[in-house]
């Protein structure tokens, strides 16, 4: 019921404004939209009434990452509480929440430079932020390599196909094959000292996060 309620109200407003729905479970739905090659909007709609909580709509403007609750614990970027309601939930309220998200989105662009700087130098240094920097390092190194652009774009297209067909388990093998085709010293000569399996996991996570915004 929650899914249908969200889709016909806040979800419809957001879909009409270019957002894509990502269904996590019966009590949590995300709506996502790319802002740039580095940043995106994530709108979390959650139902906690079974725990005597509220129905809430939250907006995150942050670095591109997987649309799940890791975003909630990620300190980089902007988190805005759009709506939190315990009783008297109506379609009008939820539609208004969607309209507020769109209004905020259209006026928040100037914050992007702050978030990009925060990615380089977090205000709140935590392990999660350090892990994410490694993920970005792997993706950006490959994505910005002119010699790999054609092959990497082909990989992105294959990942998009996997997402569309709901065959996301095939993404990691595709990334592994891509990494295995690189020169054996590719990362060493770029001063990236990471285990090869960790490199593959990093690429898998970020390319999935990037491509899901574009399917």
Residue frames relative to the residue before (quaternion, step in Angstrom):
aa qw qx qy qz dx dy dz
X 1.0000 0.0000 0.0000 0.0000 0.00 0.00 0.00
X 0.6383 0.5404 -0.3359 0.4333 3.59 0.93 -0.91
X 0.6392 0.5400 -0.3246 0.4410 3.57 0.95 -0.91
X 0.6819 0.4799 -0.2885 0.4706 3.58 0.88 -0.93
X 0.6289 0.5397 -0.3291 0.4527 3.58 1.03 -0.82
X 0.6741 0.4898 -0.2884 0.4718 3.57 0.95 -0.91
X 0.6799 0.5226 -0.3022 0.4162 3.57 0.84 -0.96
X 0.7281 0.4260 -0.2694 0.4646 3.60 0.96 -0.67
X 0.7183 0.4097 -0.2408 0.5081 3.61 1.25 -0.20
X 0.8147 0.1758 -0.0924 0.5447 3.58 -0.21 -1.25
X 0.6393 0.5515 -0.3284 0.4233 3.58 1.00 -0.79
X 0.6446 0.5174 -0.3261 0.4587 3.57 0.98 -0.81
X 0.6363 0.5227 -0.3282 0.4628 3.58 0.96 -0.86
X 0.7016 0.4686 -0.2719 0.4630 3.57 0.88 -0.95
X 0.6288 0.5236 -0.3404 0.4631 3.60 0.97 -0.76
X 0.6530 0.5175 -0.3058 0.4607 3.56 1.01 -0.81
X 0.7308 0.3747 -0.2187 0.5270 3.58 1.26 -0.38
X 0.7214 -0.5239 0.2337 0.3879 3.54 1.09 0.77
X 0.4968 0.6425 -0.4446 0.3778 3.59 1.20 0.26
X 0.2807 -0.7367 0.5934 0.1625 3.53 -1.26 0.56
X 0.3904 -0.7326 0.5109 0.2235 3.57 -0.95 0.87
X 0.0449 -0.7501 0.6590 0.0322 3.54 -1.11 0.81
X 0.2113 -0.7999 0.5547 0.0883 3.57 -0.44 1.25
X 0.2029 -0.7929 0.5646 0.1068 3.59 -0.63 1.13
X 0.7410 -0.2514 0.1800 0.5961 3.57 0.81 -1.00
X 0.7651 -0.4096 0.2367 0.4367 3.57 -1.29 0.07
X 0.7595 0.3528 -0.2084 0.5053 3.59 1.21 -0.32
X 0.7723 0.2825 -0.1673 0.5438 3.59 1.22 0.16
X 0.0346 0.7783 -0.6222 0.0770 3.53 -0.79 1.14
X 0.1910 -0.7636 0.6060 0.1151 3.56 -1.03 0.83
X 0.1397 -0.7220 0.6664 0.1229 3.51 -1.31 0.55
X 0.0899 -0.8349 0.5426 -0.0229 3.55 -0.70 1.10
X 0.0340 0.7859 -0.6157 0.0454 3.54 -1.19 0.68
X 0.4390 -0.6983 0.5054 0.2534 3.55 -0.90 0.96
X 0.2255 -0.7364 0.6207 0.1466 3.56 -1.16 0.75
X 0.7745 -0.1033 0.1128 0.6138 3.57 0.98 -0.91
X 0.7023 -0.4354 0.3165 0.4659 3.58 -1.21 -0.21
X 0.7253 0.4077 -0.2312 0.5042 3.60 1.27 -0.22
X 0.8046 0.2810 -0.0899 0.5153 3.57 1.06 -0.78
X 0.0187 -0.7926 0.6094 0.0040 3.54 -1.24 0.52
X 0.4232 -0.6531 0.5612 0.2817 3.52 -1.38 0.26
X 0.0529 -0.7730 0.6321 0.0114 3.55 -1.03 0.89
X 0.0928 -0.7898 0.6059 0.0216 3.57 -0.71 1.11
X 0.1600 -0.8061 0.5683 0.0409 3.56 -0.60 1.21
X 0.0749 -0.7740 0.6287 0.0122 3.57 -0.73 1.13
X 0.0554 0.8327 -0.5444 0.0850 3.58 -0.52 1.12
X 0.2254 -0.7559 0.6057 0.1048 3.52 -1.23 0.68
X 0.0026 0.8239 -0.5641 0.0542 3.56 -0.41 1.25
X 0.2919 0.7978 -0.4868 0.2033 3.58 1.20 0.45
X 0.6123 0.5532 -0.3588 0.4362 3.59 1.14 -0.52
X 0.7017 0.3549 -0.2522 0.5640 3.58 1.34 -0.17
X 0.5562 -0.6238 0.3634 0.4116 3.57 1.25 0.56
X 0.4722 0.6646 -0.4408 0.3756 3.55 1.18 0.63
X 0.6227 -0.5623 0.4200 0.3460 3.52 -1.30 -0.36
X 0.4311 -0.5671 0.6007 0.3628 3.47 -1.43 -0.01
X 0.0078 0.8366 -0.5451 0.0544 3.56 -0.66 1.05
X 0.1624 -0.7347 0.6503 0.1046 3.51 -1.30 0.55
X 0.0032 -0.8044 0.5915 -0.0543 3.57 -0.64 1.17
X 0.2203 -0.7746 0.5841 0.1018 3.54 -1.09 0.76
X 0.0828 -0.7806 0.6192 0.0205 3.56 -0.97 0.96
X 0.0878 -0.7449 0.6598 0.0459 3.56 -0.96 0.93
X 0.2528 0.7947 -0.4801 0.2721 3.53 -0.11 1.29
X 0.7217 -0.4024 0.3233 0.4612 3.54 -1.33 -0.16
X 0.5716 -0.5969 0.4402 0.3511 3.55 -1.14 0.65
X 0.1996 0.7540 -0.5975 0.1863 3.54 -0.81 1.11
X 0.7128 -0.4350 0.3085 0.4556 3.56 -1.26 0.11
X 0.4031 -0.7325 0.4926 0.2415 3.61 -0.86 0.89
X 0.4453 0.6224 -0.5324 0.3619 3.53 0.16 1.34
X 0.7542 -0.4574 0.2378 0.4066 3.56 -1.25 0.03
X 0.3951 0.6625 -0.5135 0.3759 3.58 1.19 0.36
X 0.5669 0.6005 -0.3726 0.4233 3.55 1.18 -0.55
X 0.6260 0.5638 -0.3327 0.4237 3.58 1.04 -0.80
X 0.7531 0.3802 -0.2043 0.4966 3.59 1.01 -0.78
X 0.5405 0.6099 -0.4018 0.4176 3.59 1.29 0.06
X 0.3251 -0.8142 0.4564 0.1517 3.57 -0.50 1.19
X 0.5924 0.5806 -0.3743 0.4145 3.60 1.20 -0.28
X 0.7399 0.3915 -0.2945 0.4609 3.57 -0.87 0.95
X 0.5608 -0.5975 0.4723 0.3247 3.53 -1.35 -0.31
X 0.1085 -0.7739 0.6232 0.0310 3.55 -0.97 0.96
X 0.0272 -0.8115 0.5824 -0.0385 3.58 -0.65 1.15
X 0.2975 -0.7259 0.5916 0.1858 3.56 -0.85 0.98
X 0.2392 -0.8011 0.5382 0.1066 3.56 -0.49 1.23
X 0.7975 -0.1178 0.1289 0.5775 3.57 0.87 -0.97
X 0.0500 0.7511 -0.6581 0.0175 3.55 -1.12 0.75
X 0.0992 0.8181 -0.5510 0.1313 3.56 -0.46 1.21
X 0.2837 -0.7801 0.5436 0.1247 3.55 -0.92 1.01
X 0.8059 0.0898 -0.0065 0.5852 3.58 0.96 -0.85
X 0.7958 0.3256 -0.2157 0.4628 3.54 -1.25 0.36
X 0.2474 0.7803 -0.5336 0.2126 3.56 1.02 0.79
X 0.0047 0.8054 -0.5907 0.0479 3.57 -0.73 1.08
X 0.6451 -0.5008 0.3987 0.4172 3.55 -1.28 0.31
X 0.6230 0.5612 -0.3418 0.4243 3.57 1.02 -0.80
X 0.6398 0.5239 -0.3186 0.4633 3.57 1.01 -0.83
X 0.7094 0.4668 -0.2688 0.4544 3.56 0.84 -0.99
X 0.6107 0.5237 -0.3484 0.4810 3.59 1.10 -0.63
X 0.6351 0.5268 -0.3221 0.4641 3.57 1.02 -0.81
X 0.6127 0.5467 -0.3466 0.4534 3.58 1.07 -0.72
X 0.6485 0.5145 -0.3111 0.4669 3.56 1.00 -0.82
X 0.6558 0.5085 -0.3090 0.4645 3.55 0.98 -0.83
X 0.6352 0.5226 -0.3351 0.4595 3.59 1.05 -0.71
X 0.6035 0.5506 -0.3499 0.4585 3.59 1.03 -0.77
X 0.6754 0.4945 -0.2917 0.4629 3.58 0.86 -0.98
X 0.6501 0.5129 -0.3189 0.4610 3.59 1.00 -0.79
X 0.6492 0.5038 -0.3154 0.4745 3.58 0.97 -0.84
X 0.6373 0.5517 -0.3260 0.4280 3.57 0.91 -0.95
X 0.7111 0.4834 -0.2671 0.4350 3.56 0.86 -0.95
X 0.7613 0.3587 -0.1948 0.5038 3.58 1.24 -0.27
X 0.6084 0.6034 -0.3321 0.3943 3.58 1.25 0.06
X 0.3709 0.7927 -0.4386 0.2043 3.58 1.27 -0.10
X 0.6367 0.5609 -0.3434 0.4026 3.60 0.98 -0.74
X 0.5900 0.5833 -0.3602 0.4264 3.57 1.22 -0.41
X 0.4968 0.7017 -0.4137 0.2993 3.58 1.19 -0.46
X 0.6549 0.5129 -0.3235 0.4510 3.60 0.94 -0.82
X 0.6114 0.5418 -0.3437 0.4632 3.57 1.11 -0.67
X 0.6735 0.4955 -0.2966 0.4614 3.58 0.91 -0.90
X 0.6422 0.5227 -0.3295 0.4537 3.60 0.97 -0.80
X 0.6547 0.4855 -0.3090 0.4901 3.58 1.03 -0.74
X 0.6364 0.5366 -0.3223 0.4508 3.55 1.06 -0.78
X 0.5892 0.5667 -0.3641 0.4463 3.59 1.11 -0.58
X 0.6803 0.4723 -0.2769 0.4872 3.55 1.06 -0.79
X 0.8022 0.0702 0.0164 0.5928 3.56 0.99 -0.90
X 0.1907 -0.8319 0.5103 0.1055 3.62 0.24 1.25
X 0.4866 -0.6459 0.5053 0.3011 3.55 -1.10 0.72
X 0.7786 0.2185 -0.1032 0.5791 3.56 1.11 -0.70
X 0.1690 -0.8241 0.5333 0.0890 3.60 0.21 1.26
X 0.1220 0.7729 -0.6096 0.1269 3.54 -0.69 1.17
X 0.6835 -0.4872 0.3467 0.4187 3.55 -1.25 0.37
X 0.6169 0.5646 -0.3381 0.4318 3.58 0.99 -0.83
X 0.6675 0.4976 -0.2999 0.4657 3.57 0.98 -0.84
X 0.6393 0.5234 -0.3252 0.4600 3.58 1.03 -0.76
X 0.6356 0.5217 -0.3220 0.4692 3.57 1.02 -0.83
X 0.6689 0.5022 -0.3045 0.4557 3.56 0.94 -0.87
X 0.5999 0.5540 -0.3604 0.4509 3.61 1.05 -0.65
X 0.6372 0.5143 -0.3229 0.4745 3.59 1.05 -0.75
X 0.6297 0.5344 -0.3267 0.4595 3.58 1.01 -0.84
X 0.6766 0.4856 -0.2855 0.4743 3.57 0.92 -0.93
X 0.6150 0.5671 -0.3468 0.4241 3.57 1.01 -0.81
X 0.6760 0.4848 -0.2986 0.4677 3.58 0.87 -0.91
X 0.6840 0.4856 -0.2949 0.4577 3.57 0.81 -0.98
X 0.6986 0.4807 -0.2856 0.4465 3.59 0.78 -0.99
X 0.6073 0.5607 -0.3573 0.4349 3.60 1.02 -0.75
X 0.7102 0.4319 -0.2522 0.4954 3.57 0.89 -0.92
X 0.6744 0.5257 -0.2987 0.4237 3.58 0.86 -0.97
X 0.7392 0.4074 -0.2183 0.4898 3.58 1.08 -0.72
X 0.5002 0.6347 -0.4263 0.4064 3.59 1.30 0.09
X 0.3904 -0.7563 0.4780 0.2171 3.58 -0.35 1.26
X 0.6570 0.5389 -0.3097 0.4268 3.57 1.02 -0.78
X 0.7347 0.4152 -0.2220 0.4884 3.58 1.19 -0.46
X 0.3862 0.7797 -0.4495 0.2022 3.58 1.26 -0.14
X 0.6808 0.4914 -0.3091 0.4467 3.60 0.80 -0.93
X 0.6908 0.4728 -0.2775 0.4714 3.57 0.87 -0.95
X 0.6700 0.4951 -0.3080 0.4594 3.58 0.97 -0.83
X 0.6218 0.5250 -0.3411 0.4704 3.60 1.04 -0.68
X 0.6198 0.5293 -0.3355 0.4724 3.58 1.08 -0.68
X 0.6297 0.5259 -0.3272 0.4689 3.56 1.05 -0.80
X 0.6433 0.5239 -0.3250 0.4539 3.59 0.94 -0.86
X 0.6421 0.5227 -0.3276 0.4551 3.58 0.98 -0.81
X 0.6544 0.5024 -0.3115 0.4715 3.57 1.01 -0.80
X 0.6312 0.5213 -0.3299 0.4701 3.59 1.03 -0.76
X 0.6309 0.5271 -0.3306 0.4635 3.61 0.98 -0.80
X 0.6325 0.5250 -0.3296 0.4645 3.58 1.01 -0.77
X 0.6401 0.5297 -0.3182 0.4566 3.56 1.00 -0.86
X 0.6584 0.5063 -0.3060 0.4653 3.58 0.96 -0.87
X 0.6562 0.5203 -0.3124 0.4484 3.58 0.91 -0.90
X 0.7360 0.3988 -0.2139 0.5035 3.58 1.05 -0.81
X 0.4174 -0.7278 0.4450 0.3131 3.58 1.35 0.11
X 0.4851 0.6242 -0.4535 0.4115 3.56 1.00 0.91
X 0.0706 0.8652 -0.4921 0.0661 3.53 0.89 1.02
X 0.5475 0.6145 -0.4047 0.3985 3.61 1.18 -0.34
X 0.6330 0.5446 -0.3294 0.4407 3.59 1.23 -0.34
X 0.5131 0.6751 -0.4135 0.3317 3.59 1.23 -0.25
X 0.6602 0.5141 -0.3200 0.4443 3.60 0.85 -0.90
X 0.6515 0.4921 -0.3412 0.4657 3.67 0.85 -0.74
X 0.6292 0.5287 -0.3368 0.4595 3.59 1.03 -0.73
X 0.6638 0.4941 -0.2945 0.4780 3.56 0.99 -0.87
X 0.6299 0.5390 -0.3285 0.4526 3.58 1.02 -0.78
X 0.6562 0.5049 -0.3058 0.4700 3.55 0.95 -0.88
X 0.6285 0.5334 -0.3309 0.4593 3.58 1.03 -0.81
X 0.6769 0.4872 -0.2924 0.4679 3.60 0.84 -0.96
X 0.6560 0.5330 -0.3143 0.4322 3.58 0.95 -0.84
X 0.6567 0.5139 -0.3092 0.4573 3.59 1.17 -0.50
X 0.5554 0.6045 -0.3972 0.4103 3.59 1.23 -0.26
X 0.6294 -0.5067 0.4062 0.4267 3.61 -1.19 0.39
X 0.5994 -0.6245 0.3686 0.3389 3.56 -0.98 0.86
X 0.7379 0.3751 -0.2202 0.5161 3.59 1.15 -0.58
X 0.2582 0.8179 -0.4906 0.1541 3.62 1.26 0.23
X 0.7547 0.3806 -0.2120 0.4904 3.58 0.79 -0.97
X 0.5998 0.5774 -0.3613 0.4200 3.59 1.07 -0.67
X 0.7070 0.4577 -0.2823 0.4592 3.59 0.84 -0.90
X 0.6683 0.4378 -0.2957 0.5238 3.57 1.31 -0.13
X 0.4900 -0.7102 0.3846 0.3281 3.54 1.33 0.42
X 0.4394 0.6411 -0.4932 0.3907 3.55 1.03 0.84
X 0.0643 -0.8232 0.5637 -0.0202 3.54 -0.28 1.29
X 0.3319 0.7192 -0.5351 0.2938 3.54 0.12 1.34
X 0.5809 -0.5664 0.4580 0.3632 3.52 -1.21 0.57
X 0.5698 -0.6379 0.3910 0.3398 3.60 -0.94 0.86
X 0.6419 0.5095 -0.3328 0.4665 3.60 1.03 -0.69
X 0.6214 0.5253 -0.3335 0.4762 3.58 1.10 -0.67
X 0.6196 0.5384 -0.3303 0.4659 3.57 1.05 -0.77
X 0.6603 0.5061 -0.3028 0.4649 3.57 0.94 -0.87
X 0.6470 0.5152 -0.3146 0.4659 3.58 1.00 -0.82
X 0.6414 0.5278 -0.3187 0.4566 3.57 1.00 -0.83
X 0.6663 0.4899 -0.3027 0.4738 3.57 0.91 -0.89
X 0.6271 0.5502 -0.3256 0.4450 3.56 0.96 -0.88
X 0.6964 0.4856 -0.2885 0.4428 3.59 0.81 -0.98
X 0.7421 0.4292 -0.2546 0.4474 3.58 0.78 -0.96
X 0.6477 0.4972 -0.3479 0.4607 3.60 0.95 -0.67
X 0.5936 0.5374 -0.3544 0.4830 3.59 1.13 -0.60
X 0.6680 0.5076 -0.2952 0.4570 3.59 0.89 -0.98
X 0.6656 0.4956 -0.2972 0.4722 3.58 1.01 -0.78
X 0.7282 0.4677 -0.2585 0.4291 3.56 0.75 -1.04
X 0.6145 0.5612 -0.3659 0.4166 3.61 1.04 -0.64
X 0.6088 0.5538 -0.3462 0.4503 3.58 1.22 -0.40
X 0.7586 0.4144 -0.1852 0.4674 3.56 1.18 -0.54
X 0.5591 0.6149 -0.4124 0.3731 3.62 1.16 -0.10
